[in-house]
Amino acid sequence: MKTPGPDHPISIAPAATRWRARFAGHVIADSADAVILQEASYPRVVYFPRGDVSMDYLRRTERSTHCPYKGDASYFTVLMDGQFAENAVWSYEQPFPAMAGIENRLAFYPDKIEVYAVDTAELAAHQRGTPDLPGSDTDLSITVDEVVQHTDSGSGASQREHWPANVSAPEG
């Protein structure tokens, strides 16, 4: 076991914004409680709490790796809509003490699963019913996310509560 230090710094900090992970067109993780791990000169890694990940689509694999700073990682394959990403997710279920902040959290390989920050101000505006107008300079990906999360998750149910009806009875 190695301890992070000046020659190999590792920091774990609460994420400043909401984070999501998307696979096969579906949001499979959505968290306002993610943490960001920054290790030496490696790209930062977002770790999601298990409770904020759709574990129904993950299957544990035989793969495991060892990091002298973090401990032993276990891996999961994502299976959804006939698509799979083998060993695309990892977790340190019993990390070394200095890395307790990532215990039982999940991280995604960004070349297999799209991991992205969500602008909570834009999300709040969309939830209040004030979406950005077409042609504005604002990124409309939040609108797409809202639609994606209301689509079938593969279980026969939407990923979020249904939108309220916009009519009270059929016309006619």
Order of alpha helices (4+ residues) and beta strands (2+ residues): beta-beta-beta-beta-beta-beta-beta-beta-beta-beta-alpha-alpha
